[in-house]
Amino acid sequence: MTKGAIAVDELAQGVWLLPWRIERVRLTKGMKWEACRTDRHLLAIAVAGEGRAKLNGSSARLCKRRICGVRPGQHFEVAAAAGAEELLELLVLEFAVHRPARKAEGDSLNAKAETELLGMSGWFAVPAEESTVALGERLAEQWETADELARLRLHALFLEFVYRMVRDEREHGRRQAGDPLEAARQRMHDRYNENVTVGQLARWAGSSATHFRERFRSRYGIGPLEYLTAARLRAARRLLLSADRSVREVAHQVGYRDEFYFSRLFKKRVGLAPSAYAQSRDRRIAALGYPAVGQLLALGVRPAAAALNDRWSAYYRSYYRIELPLFRTDPFAAEADELLGELGRLSPDAIIGGGFQDRLLRERLDRIAPVLFTPWSDSDWREQLRTTAAFIGRSEEAERFLSGYGRKAAAARERLSASVGRETVMAMCVSQDRLLVYGRRNIGAVLYEDLGLHPARNVAEIDDVAEVAAERLAEFEADRILLMVWEDEASRAAWSRLRSSAHWQRLRAVRSQRVQRISPFPWLEYTAFAHNAVIDEALKLFAAKRPVE
């Protein structure tokens, strides 16, 4: 099971999965749909057409019967393929996860949300069976017309859908276990440091050495020993990048007993001797998605190339005045093969990304260079920075940045304390037909933790972001509102309706003209480089009154 897989044992022990909303999304060529960090889980199933999906900056191909799991706090975006004639159709199932809270004496009937319980994020390893997708469509059709009593019955159908997903995944795992060629490849990938021969691999695969070589090359485009050598050299590059080890230690750790043979082979394949490679500061790092770019820039590393969509690449050009060589300006417009081809031609020393990645794509990337993916929602930005720095041998730079950031935040906190005082602050966004209020993470990590501003009522109870109705905005009792409106037509129209509504006009911050417009960039970028810029933006923002136009 992949990281996207559901923990079946937890489901069997009384976890409640409660369907909240089921939506059918239809996209024509060039259209996009996004879910901005909801406070519930999502399952998105493609039922027709093709496109690209992006989860927290990481992209994957979207085709019929693919399923993606989205955890609370993650940003999920889908776009129809640029040249597609067929409509891209999705089913989006939004649901809450609960587990009965347990006390020292007896069980409580009160349910406690367990947002991390499923551990699901990213693509399931195998496309769903047709019957599973058909059940999802049945759920969507009945949900649209069901009354409250009928929806109670749909809860049972939803659990059946989850069961079939898990079943499909397990059956795929059993089928894959019966593939001896893939098992041999996976053994070399996982245990490259062991002394293994083609004869041994062939015996495991149940064929002669000659037949095994032919079949392996036919399927993977490379001979088995070449594959093993490439796996060992990737591991060597990773060790030389991230740790202070001798050449001899590295050679032994990746499976070579003769350090001199290893050194000659390394120099022939990489272009530098291992010792020179370890000392070199001019490393070619490829960044997949904006989280990786923002952390690398904070470490003083400009990526050799980056995969960003138009919105993010334009932001880096206009705000930071940084021109980044791009693999592609829109990750949705190209297939994984194109990205892999560009990466192969670049021949980077390392590949760094954030969030999820398709398991098979991750394995293909790993054949090009050492790969690091930092889970976006499982750690804070400081930990992500340190992890990235350790991977490329820049831990000192990370600590130097964090020390400087801490001093800068402390000085800004003192200034803002004098200008803002005890006034409460709320950050919100108009995204299509949704109103989102941001909590402790993301933008709140800078505003409330680093700068010491006071969150509006109930904001501190929000982990990352929560969708709210317009009539409930007054409950936050915010003295100041920082407002973002996405630039798409639907978001602008929603903002126009909101600003003229009675719900908006009676807000405390609106009446006192303390609503200030901010750009999603850099405020929503959860990286070290962006947060450093947010401190500067906050000082300018709170120094002057900037009402909504």
C-alpha positions as CSV (number, residue, x, y, z in Angstrom):
1,M,0.0,0.0,0.0
2,T,1.2,3.5,-0.8
3,K,1.1,6.5,1.5
4,G,-2.3,7.2,-0.1
5,A,-3.7,3.9,1.2
6,I,-6.2,3.7,4.0
7,A,-5.3,2.1,7.4
8,V,-7.7,-0.7,7.3
9,D,-7.1,-1.8,10.9
10,E,-8.1,1.7,12.1
11,L,-11.4,1.6,10.1
12,A,-12.2,-1.8,11.6
13,Q,-11.7,-0.4,15.2
14,G,-14.6,2.1,15.1
15,V,-13.4,5.0,13.0
16,W,-16.3,6.9,11.5
17,L,-16.2,8.2,7.9
18,L,-19.0,10.7,7.4
19,P,-19.7,11.9,3.8
20,W,-20.2,15.7,3.8
21,R,-20.5,16.7,0.2
22,I,-20.4,14.9,-3.1
23,E,-19.8,17.0,-6.2
24,R,-19.6,16.3,-9.9
25,V,-17.0,18.6,-11.6
26,R,-16.9,19.0,-15.4
27,L,-13.9,20.8,-17.0
28,T,-13.4,21.6,-20.7
29,K,-10.1,22.4,-22.3
30,G,-8.1,24.9,-20.3
31,M,-10.4,25.0,-17.3
32,K,-9.3,24.5,-13.7
33,W,-10.9,23.5,-10.4
34,E,-9.3,23.8,-7.0
35,A,-10.0,23.0,-3.4
36,C,-8.1,25.4,-1.1
37,R,-7.1,23.7,2.1
38,T,-10.4,22.5,3.4
39,D,-10.8,21.2,6.9
40,R,-12.1,17.8,5.7
41,H,-10.7,14.9,3.6
42,L,-11.4,14.7,-0.1
43,L,-11.4,11.8,-2.6
44,A,-11.2,12.9,-6.2
45,I,-12.0,10.2,-8.9
46,A,-11.6,10.8,-12.6
47,V,-14.5,9.2,-14.5
48,A,-13.8,10.6,-18.0
49,G,-11.2,12.5,-19.9
50,E,-7.6,13.4,-19.1
51,G,-5.7,16.3,-17.4
52,R,-3.3,17.1,-14.6
53,A,-3.7,17.2,-10.9
54,K,-1.6,19.0,-8.4
55,L,-1.4,18.5,-4.6
56,N,0.6,21.1,-2.6
57,G,2.7,22.0,-5.7
58,S,3.4,18.4,-6.9
59,S,1.9,17.3,-10.2
60,A,0.7,14.0,-11.6
61,R,-1.2,12.8,-14.7
62,L,-4.9,12.5,-14.3
63,C,-6.7,9.8,-16.3
64,K,-9.9,7.7,-16.0
65,R,-10.3,5.7,-12.9
66,R,-7.4,7.4,-11.0
67,I,-8.2,8.3,-7.4
68,C,-6.4,10.9,-5.3
69,G,-6.7,11.4,-1.5
70,V,-6.4,14.9,-0.1
71,R,-6.0,15.5,3.6
72,P,-7.2,18.6,5.5
73,G,-5.0,21.6,5.0
74,Q,-3.7,20.5,1.5
75,H,-4.2,22.5,-1.7
76,F,-5.6,20.4,-4.5
77,E,-5.9,21.6,-8.1
78,V,-7.1,19.9,-11.3
79,A,-7.0,21.1,-14.9
80,A,-8.2,19.6,-18.2
81,A,-5.4,18.7,-20.6
82,A,-4.6,21.7,-22.9
83,G,-5.2,19.8,-26.1
84,A,-8.1,17.6,-24.9
85,E,-11.3,17.4,-26.8
86,E,-13.1,15.2,-24.3
87,L,-14.6,16.7,-21.2
88,L,-12.7,16.0,-18.0
89,E,-15.2,14.8,-15.4
90,L,-14.4,14.2,-11.7
91,L,-16.3,13.0,-8.7
92,V,-15.2,14.9,-5.5
93,L,-16.2,13.2,-2.3
94,E,-15.7,15.4,0.8
95,F,-15.9,13.6,4.2
96,A,-15.0,14.0,7.8
97,V,-13.0,11.4,9.8
98,H,-13.9,10.8,13.4
99,R,-12.9,8.3,16.1
100,P,-14.6,7.9,19.5
101,A,-12.5,9.6,22.1
102,R,-11.4,7.3,24.9
103,K,-11.1,8.3,28.6
104,A,-9.3,6.5,31.4
105,E,-12.5,5.1,32.7
106,G,-14.8,3.8,30.0
107,D,-15.5,5.1,26.5
108,S,-17.0,8.5,25.7
109,L,-19.7,8.9,23.1
110,N,-18.2,12.2,22.1
111,A,-16.4,12.0,18.7
112,K,-13.1,13.6,18.2
113,A,-11.9,14.6,14.8
114,E,-8.7,12.7,13.7
115,T,-7.4,14.7,10.7
116,E,-4.3,12.6,10.4
117,L,-5.9,9.3,11.1
118,L,-6.1,8.0,7.5
119,G,-2.6,9.1,6.6
120,M,-3.9,9.5,3.1
121,S,-2.3,11.9,0.6
122,G,-1.6,11.3,-3.0
123,W,-2.5,8.8,-5.6
124,F,-3.5,5.3,-4.9
125,A,-1.1,2.9,-6.5
126,V,-3.7,1.3,-8.8
127,P,-6.6,2.7,-10.9
128,A,-9.9,1.8,-9.4
129,E,-12.0,-1.0,-10.9
130,E,-14.9,0.0,-13.1
131,S,-17.3,-1.2,-10.5
132,T,-15.8,1.0,-7.9
133,V,-16.0,4.1,-10.1
134,A,-19.6,3.1,-11.0
135,L,-20.4,3.1,-7.3
136,G,-18.9,6.5,-6.9
137,E,-21.1,7.8,-9.8
138,R,-24.2,6.2,-8.1
139,L,-23.3,8.0,-4.9
140,A,-23.0,11.4,-6.7
141,E,-26.3,10.9,-8.5
142,Q,-28.3,10.0,-5.4
143,W,-26.6,12.6,-3.3
144,E,-27.9,15.4,-5.5
145,T,-31.5,14.5,-5.0
146,A,-31.5,12.7,-1.6
147,D,-33.4,14.0,1.4
148,E,-32.0,13.7,4.9
149,L,-33.3,10.2,5.4
150,A,-32.0,9.0,2.1
151,R,-28.6,10.4,2.8
152,L,-28.4,8.3,5.9
153,R,-28.5,5.3,3.6
154,L,-25.9,6.8,1.4
155,H,-23.5,6.7,4.4
156,A,-23.5,2.9,4.0
157,L,-22.8,3.2,0.3
158,F,-19.9,5.5,1.0
159,L,-18.3,2.9,3.3
160,E,-18.8,0.3,0.6
161,F,-17.0,2.7,-1.8
162,V,-14.0,3.0,0.7
163,Y,-14.0,-0.8,1.1
164,R,-13.8,-1.3,-2.7
165,M,-10.9,1.1,-2.9
166,V,-9.0,-0.8,-0.3
167,R,-9.8,-4.1,-2.0
168,D,-8.6,-2.8,-5.4
169,E,-5.3,-1.7,-3.8
170,R,-4.7,-5.0,-2.1
171,E,-5.5,-7.0,-5.2
172,H,-3.0,-4.9,-7.1
173,G,-0.4,-5.6,-4.5
174,R,-0.9,-9.3,-4.8
175,R,-0.7,-9.2,-8.6
176,Q,2.5,-7.2,-8.4
177,A,4.0,-9.7,-6.0
178,G,3.6,-12.3,-8.7
179,D,5.8,-10.4,-11.2
180,P,9.3,-11.8,-10.7
181,L,10.9,-9.3,-13.1
182,E,9.6,-6.4,-11.1
183,A,10.5,-8.1,-7.9
184,A,14.1,-8.4,-9.1
185,R,14.2,-4.7,-10.1
186,Q,12.8,-3.7,-6.8
187,R,15.3,-5.8,-4.9
188,M,18.2,-4.0,-6.7
189,H,16.5,-0.6,-6.0
190,D,16.1,-1.3,-2.3
191,R,19.2,-3.4,-1.6
192,Y,21.8,-2.0,-4.0
193,N,24.6,-2.2,-1.4
194,E,24.4,-6.0,-1.4
195,N,26.8,-8.2,-3.5
196,V,24.4,-9.6,-6.1
197,T,25.0,-11.2,-9.5
198,V,22.9,-11.5,-12.7
199,G,22.8,-15.2,-12.1
200,Q,21.2,-14.7,-8.7
201,L,18.7,-12.3,-10.0
202,A,17.9,-14.6,-12.9
203,R,17.2,-17.5,-10.5
204,W,14.9,-15.3,-8.4
205,A,13.1,-14.4,-11.6
206,G,12.9,-18.1,-12.6
207,S,14.8,-17.8,-15.9
208,S,18.3,-18.2,-17.4
209,A,20.8,-15.3,-17.1
210,T,20.6,-14.6,-20.8
211,H,16.8,-14.6,-20.9
212,F,16.7,-12.4,-17.8
213,R,19.0,-9.8,-19.3
214,E,16.9,-9.6,-22.5
215,R,13.6,-9.4,-20.6
216,F,14.9,-6.8,-18.2
217,R,16.4,-4.6,-21.0
218,S,13.2,-4.9,-23.0
219,R,11.0,-3.7,-20.1
220,Y,13.2,-1.1,-18.4
221,G,15.4,0.1,-21.3
222,I,18.6,-0.7,-19.4
223,G,20.5,-3.9,-18.5
224,P,20.3,-5.2,-14.9
225,L,23.9,-4.5,-14.0
226,E,23.6,-1.0,-15.5
227,Y,20.5,-0.5,-13.4
228,L,22.4,-1.7,-10.3
229,T,25.4,0.6,-11.0
230,A,23.1,3.6,-11.5
231,A,21.3,2.9,-8.2
232,R,24.7,2.6,-6.4
233,L,26.0,5.9,-7.9
234,R,22.8,7.7,-7.0
235,A,23.1,6.6,-3.4
236,A,26.8,7.7,-3.4
237,R,25.9,11.1,-4.7
238,R,23.3,11.4,-2.0
239,L,25.8,10.4,0.7
240,L,28.4,12.8,-0.6
241,L,25.9,15.6,-0.8
242,S,24.5,15.3,2.7
243,A,27.2,13.9,5.1
244,D,30.9,14.2,5.9
245,R,32.1,10.7,5.0
246,S,35.3,9.5,3.5
247,V,35.3,8.1,-0.1
248,R,36.1,4.7,1.4
249,E,33.1,4.8,3.7
250,V,30.8,5.8,0.8
251,A,32.2,3.1,-1.5
252,H,31.5,0.4,1.1
253,Q,28.0,1.7,2.0
254,V,26.9,1.6,-1.6
255,G,28.3,-1.9,-2.3
256,Y,31.8,-1.4,-3.6
257,R,34.7,-3.1,-1.7
258,D,37.4,-1.5,-3.8
259,E,37.3,2.3,-3.2
260,F,39.7,3.0,-6.1
261,Y,37.4,1.2,-8.6
262,F,34.5,3.1,-7.1
263,S,36.4,6.4,-7.5
264,R,37.3,5.7,-11.2
265,L,33.7,4.7,-11.9
266,F,32.2,7.7,-10.2
267,K,34.4,10.1,-12.0
268,K,33.7,8.5,-15.4
269,R,29.9,8.6,-14.8
270,V,29.5,11.9,-12.9
271,G,32.4,13.9,-14.2
272,L,34.1,14.7,-10.9
273,A,36.0,12.5,-8.5
274,P,34.0,11.7,-5.3
275,S,36.2,14.0,-3.1
276,A,35.8,16.9,-5.5
277,Y,32.1,16.3,-5.8
278,A,31.7,16.4,-2.0
279,Q,33.5,19.7,-1.8
280,S,31.8,21.4,-4.7
281,R,29.3,24.1,-3.9
282,D,28.2,24.4,-7.5
283,R,25.5,21.7,-7.6
284,R,22.7,21.4,-10.0
285,I,19.5,21.1,-8.0
286,A,16.1,20.6,-9.7
287,A,13.0,21.9,-7.9
288,L,9.6,20.4,-8.4
289,G,7.0,22.9,-7.2
290,Y,7.1,26.2,-5.3
291,P,7.7,24.8,-1.8
292,A,11.1,23.4,-2.9
293,V,12.0,26.6,-4.7
294,G,11.3,28.7,-1.6
295,Q,13.4,26.6,0.7
296,L,16.3,26.4,-1.7
297,L,16.4,30.2,-2.2
298,A,16.5,30.6,1.6
299,L,19.6,28.4,1.6
300,G,21.3,30.6,-1.1
301,V,20.7,28.0,-3.8
302,R,19.1,29.1,-7.0
303,P,17.6,26.0,-8.7
304,A,19.2,24.9,-11.9
305,A,15.6,24.5,-13.1
306,A,12.2,24.4,-11.6
307,A,8.8,23.0,-12.5
308,L,6.2,25.8,-11.8
309,N,2.9,26.8,-13.4
310,D,2.4,30.2,-14.9
311,R,1.0,31.8,-11.7
312,W,4.0,30.8,-9.6
313,S,6.7,31.6,-12.2
314,A,5.1,35.0,-12.9
315,Y,5.2,35.6,-9.1
316,Y,8.9,34.9,-8.8
317,R,9.6,37.2,-11.7
318,S,7.5,40.1,-10.5
319,Y,8.0,39.9,-6.7
320,Y,11.5,38.6,-6.3
321,R,12.8,39.6,-9.7
322,I,14.1,36.1,-10.1
323,E,14.2,34.4,-13.5
324,L,14.1,30.6,-13.0
325,P,14.9,28.2,-15.8
326,L,11.6,26.3,-16.2
327,F,11.0,22.7,-17.3
328,R,7.6,23.8,-18.2
329,T,5.5,26.9,-17.3
330,D,2.4,24.9,-16.6
331,P,2.8,21.5,-14.9
332,F,-0.7,20.6,-16.1
333,A,0.2,21.0,-19.8
334,A,2.7,18.2,-20.0
335,E,2.9,14.6,-19.3
336,A,5.3,13.0,-16.8
337,D,7.4,11.7,-19.7
338,E,8.1,15.3,-20.8
339,L,9.3,16.3,-17.3
340,L,11.4,13.1,-17.0
341,G,13.0,13.9,-20.4
342,E,13.9,17.4,-19.4
343,L,15.3,16.2,-16.1
344,G,17.3,13.5,-17.9
345,R,18.9,16.2,-20.2
346,L,19.6,18.5,-17.2
347,S,21.3,15.6,-15.3
348,P,20.9,17.3,-11.9
349,D,22.8,16.4,-8.8
350,A,19.6,16.2,-6.8
351,I,15.8,16.6,-7.2
352,I,13.8,18.2,-4.5
353,G,10.0,18.5,-4.3
354,G,7.3,19.1,-1.7
355,G,4.1,17.3,-0.9
356,F,3.0,14.1,-2.6
357,Q,4.3,12.3,-5.7
358,D,2.9,9.5,-7.7
359,R,4.8,6.3,-6.5
360,L,5.8,5.2,-10.0
361,L,6.9,8.7,-11.0
362,R,9.0,8.9,-7.8
363,E,10.8,5.6,-8.8
364,R,11.5,7.0,-12.3
365,L,12.8,10.2,-10.8
366,D,15.0,8.2,-8.5
367,R,16.7,6.7,-11.5
368,I,17.9,10.2,-12.6
369,A,19.2,11.6,-9.4
370,P,18.9,11.4,-5.6
371,V,15.3,12.5,-4.7
372,L,13.9,14.3,-1.6
373,F,10.2,15.0,-1.1
374,T,9.3,16.8,2.1
375,P,5.7,16.2,3.3
376,W,4.0,19.6,3.3
377,S,1.5,19.0,6.0
378,D,3.5,16.6,8.3
379,S,6.1,19.1,9.4
380,D,6.5,22.9,9.8
381,W,8.5,25.1,7.5
382,R,11.6,25.2,9.8
383,E,11.8,21.4,9.8
384,Q,11.3,21.3,6.1
385,L,14.2,23.8,5.6
386,R,16.5,21.8,7.8
387,T,15.6,18.6,6.0
388,T,16.3,20.2,2.7
389,A,19.5,21.7,3.9
390,A,20.8,18.4,5.3
391,F,20.0,16.7,2.0
392,I,22.2,19.0,0.0
393,G,24.9,19.6,2.7
394,R,23.8,23.1,3.7
395,S,22.8,22.7,7.3
396,E,25.1,25.6,8.5
397,E,23.3,27.9,6.0
398,A,19.9,26.7,7.4
399,E,20.8,27.5,11.0
400,R,22.3,30.9,9.9
401,F,19.1,31.8,8.1
402,L,16.9,30.7,11.0
403,S,19.0,32.7,13.5
404,G,18.7,35.8,11.3
405,Y,15.0,35.2,10.8
406,G,14.4,35.0,14.5
407,R,16.2,38.3,15.1
408,K,14.2,40.0,12.3
409,A,10.9,38.6,13.6
410,A,11.6,39.8,17.2
411,A,12.4,43.4,16.0
412,A,9.3,43.4,13.8
413,R,7.1,42.1,16.7
414,E,8.2,45.0,18.9
415,R,7.3,47.5,16.2
416,L,3.9,45.9,15.5
417,S,3.1,45.7,19.2
418,A,3.3,49.5,19.3
419,S,1.3,50.1,16.1
420,V,-1.4,47.3,16.3
421,G,-1.6,46.8,20.0
422,R,-4.3,44.5,21.2
423,E,-6.3,44.6,18.0
424,T,-7.3,41.2,16.6
425,V,-6.4,40.1,13.1
426,M,-8.0,37.6,10.7
427,A,-6.7,36.6,7.3
428,M,-9.3,35.4,4.7
429,C,-9.5,34.6,1.0
430,V,-12.3,34.6,-1.6
431,S,-11.7,31.5,-3.8
432,Q,-14.4,31.0,-6.3
433,D,-17.6,30.4,-4.3
434,R,-15.7,29.7,-1.1
435,L,-14.8,32.0,1.8
436,L,-11.7,30.7,3.6
437,V,-10.4,31.8,7.0
438,Y,-6.7,30.9,7.8
439,G,-5.7,29.6,11.1
440,R,-2.4,28.9,12.9
441,R,-0.5,27.3,10.0
442,N,0.6,28.9,6.7
443,I,-0.1,32.7,6.9
444,G,-0.9,32.3,10.6
445,A,2.6,30.9,11.4
446,V,4.0,34.3,10.7
447,L,1.2,36.6,11.9
448,Y,0.4,35.0,15.2
449,E,3.5,33.0,16.2
450,D,6.5,34.9,14.8
451,L,5.0,38.5,14.8
452,G,2.9,38.0,18.0
453,L,-0.3,39.5,16.5
454,H,-3.5,38.6,18.2
455,P,-5.8,36.2,16.3
456,A,-9.5,37.0,16.0
457,R,-11.9,35.0,18.0
458,N,-11.9,31.3,17.1
459,V,-9.0,31.7,14.6
460,A,-6.6,29.9,17.0
461,E,-8.9,26.9,16.9
462,I,-8.3,26.5,13.1
463,D,-5.2,24.4,12.3
464,D,-4.7,25.6,8.7
465,V,-7.8,26.8,7.0
466,A,-11.6,26.6,7.4
467,E,-14.4,27.3,4.9
468,V,-17.0,29.6,6.5
469,A,-20.4,31.0,5.4
470,A,-20.7,34.7,4.9
471,E,-23.3,35.0,7.7
472,R,-20.7,33.5,10.2
473,L,-17.9,36.0,9.5
474,A,-19.2,38.3,12.2
475,E,-18.6,35.6,14.8
476,F,-14.8,36.1,14.5
477,E,-15.2,39.7,15.8
478,A,-12.0,40.7,13.9
479,D,-10.7,44.3,14.4
480,R,-8.6,43.9,11.2
481,I,-9.1,41.7,8.2
482,L,-6.4,40.9,5.6
483,L,-8.2,40.0,2.5
484,M,-7.1,38.0,-0.6
485,V,-9.2,37.5,-3.7
486,W,-8.0,35.1,-6.4
487,E,-7.8,36.7,-9.9
488,D,-10.1,34.2,-11.7
489,E,-13.5,35.4,-12.9
490,A,-15.5,33.3,-10.4
491,S,-13.5,34.6,-7.4
492,R,-13.9,38.2,-8.6
493,A,-17.7,37.7,-9.0
494,A,-18.0,36.1,-5.6
495,W,-16.1,39.1,-4.0
496,S,-18.4,41.6,-5.8
497,R,-21.4,39.8,-4.2
498,L,-19.8,39.6,-0.8
499,R,-18.7,43.2,-0.5
500,S,-22.3,44.4,-1.3
501,S,-23.9,42.0,1.2
502,A,-25.3,43.0,4.6
503,H,-23.2,40.2,6.2
504,W,-20.0,42.0,5.0
505,Q,-21.1,45.6,5.6
506,R,-21.9,45.0,9.3
507,L,-18.4,43.5,10.1
508,R,-16.5,45.4,12.7
509,A,-13.4,45.7,10.5
510,V,-15.4,46.9,7.5
511,R,-17.2,49.6,9.5
512,S,-13.9,50.9,10.9
513,Q,-12.2,50.7,7.4
514,R,-9.6,48.2,8.6
515,V,-9.9,45.7,5.8
516,Q,-6.7,45.6,3.8
517,R,-6.1,43.8,0.5
518,I,-3.1,41.6,0.2
519,S,-1.8,39.4,-2.6
520,P,-1.8,35.6,-2.1
521,F,1.9,35.9,-2.9
522,P,4.0,35.7,-0.8
523,W,1.5,35.5,2.0
524,L,0.3,31.9,1.2
525,E,3.7,30.4,0.3
526,Y,4.7,28.2,3.3
527,T,8.5,28.4,2.9
528,A,11.4,30.1,4.6
529,F,12.1,32.5,1.8
530,A,8.5,33.7,1.6
531,H,8.1,34.1,5.3
532,N,11.1,36.3,5.4
533,A,9.4,38.5,2.8
534,V,6.1,38.4,4.7
535,I,7.7,40.1,7.7
536,D,8.7,43.0,5.4
537,E,5.2,43.1,3.9
538,A,3.5,43.1,7.3
539,L,5.6,46.0,8.5
540,K,4.6,48.0,5.5
541,L,1.0,46.9,5.7
542,F,0.3,47.8,9.3
543,A,2.2,51.1,9.0
544,A,-0.5,52.5,6.7
545,K,-4.3,52.2,6.4
546,R,-5.1,50.5,3.1
547,P,-8.9,50.0,2.9
548,V,-10.6,47.9,0.2
549,E,-11.4,49.8,-2.9
